[in-house]
């Protein structure tokens, strides 16, 4: 089991390296002028990379849970619903990162405060979402499977968070306003 998680973790990291770099490049050069074609290309690339990350996470999750056929049949629709809800939540995170990038060069105290509070809200909502699905999985498949779901999801979220955050430039000292 431990080896499976390590291999899966490395796989997820490899998937995320490409995806987070695309998001970070958007944020790292906030003053660069892009035309609508470049923006559309970046948007499409991010969309595809997020889809790939979701697929990689699903594969990792199923491998780590090591479910039999009956368990997998019960788990899969719950996990698909979780992924759909998480994707909507991650739309908010992506929007917050884009807003950070747009305001990076002219960051004010009030904008920094707004962005930080949006990020905190995202993390709270993500934790609530995982707790909600923990209960759903526990009801269908028992505490052990539900606990493993939380462990694997947390591991993968931590990898994603680290990759995204390590590629975003630190905030400069905001101006008052």
N, C-alpha and C positions, 0 to 999 in steps of 0.2 A: 504493500500500500504506500509506504513512504517513497519508494522508488518511483511509483506511478505518479505521485504528487510532484516530485522533483522534475521528472521528465515533462509532465503537463505544465508545470510552472515555467520551465524554460521555453516550451513551445509557445505559451501565451506571451512571454516576454518578446520572443522573436516576432510574433504577429503584431504586437503593440509598438515595437520600435518604429516600424514604418508608419503606422497610423498616427502616433503621437507626434512624430517629426513633422508630418503634414500640417497638423493643427498648430504646432509650435512655430513653424515657418511663417504662418499667417500672423501669429502674435509677435514673433521676434523682430519683424520688420514693419512695425505699425505705420511708419511714415512713408513707406514705399507706395507709389501710386500704382493701382492695378486697374486695368480696364475691365469691362463687364465680362469679356470672354475669359480672362484669367480667373476672375472671381467665380464664374460658373464652373470652370475646370476644377478649381480647388474645392468648390462645394461638392461637385460630383465625386471627386477623389475621396473626400472625407466621408461621404455617404457610403461609398463602396468599402472603404477601410473599416468603418463602423460595422457594416454587414459582415465582413470577414472576421472581425473580432468577436461578434456575437456567435458566429458559427464555430469559431475556435473555442470559445468559452463553453458552448453546448457540448462539444466533443470532449473537452477536458472534464466537464461536470459528469457526463455519463460514464466516462472511464474511471473517474475517482469514486463514484458511488457504487460501481460494480453491481448493478441491479440485475435480477433475473428478468425474464421476459414479461411476467405479470406485473412486477414492480415497475419496470420501464414503461409499460403501457399506462400505468396509473400516474407515473411521474411526468412523462413527456408533456401532456397537455397543461399541467400545472406550471411546468418550467417554461413552456412557450408563452403562457400568459404573463409569467414573471418577466421574461425577456421583453415582451411588448411593453409592459408597464415601465420597466427600467429604461427602455429606449426613449420613451416619452420624457422621462425624467432627465435622461442624458441630453435631450434636446435643450433643456434649460441650462445645463452645464456648458454645452457648446456655445449657446448664446452668450453666457456670462464671459467665457473666454474671448469670444469675438468682441464683446463690448470692452473688455480689458484692453485688447489690442488696439481698438479704435481710439481709446482714451489714454493710451500709454504715454504719449509725449506731452499731453496737456492735463495730466491727472491732478485732480483737486482733492482736498480732504473729504468733501461730501461725496464725490464719485468713488473714491477708494472705500469709504465707509459703506456705500450702497453695494459695491461689488463684493466686498467681504461678507456682508450680511446675506447676499444672494448665494454665495458659496456655502455659508453655514446652513442656510435653509436647505440647499441641495443635499448636504450630508445628513441632515436630520430626516429629510424625506426618504433618502435611500435606506437609512437604518430602519425607519418605520416600514418601508416596503419589504425589506428582508424579514423583519419580524412577522409581518402579515403572512408572507409565504412560508415561513417556518411553521406557523400554526396550520396552514393548509396541508403542507407536506406531512407534518406530524400526525394529523387526523387520518390521512390516507395510508401512510407508510410507516408510521411509528417514529418515536423520538430519535433513535439512532440514525436513521436515514435523514431526518430533518436536521439533526445536528451536523452531520457530515455536509449537507447542502450549505449550511451557514458557514462552516469552516472553509469549504472550497470557494464559495462565493466571496468570502472575506479575503482569502488569499489572492484570488484573481483581481478583486477590486483594489487591493493594496498595490499589486503590480501595475495596474493601469494608472492609479493615482501617482505612483512614483514616476512612471514614464512621462505622464503629462506634465506634472509639476517640475520635473527636472529639466524640461525643455522650454519652460516659460521663463522669461526674464523677470528678475525680482523687480518689484515696484520701486520707482525712484521716489524721492521725497516729494509728496504732493504739495501743491501750492494751496494756499487758503482759498476757500470759495465754495 
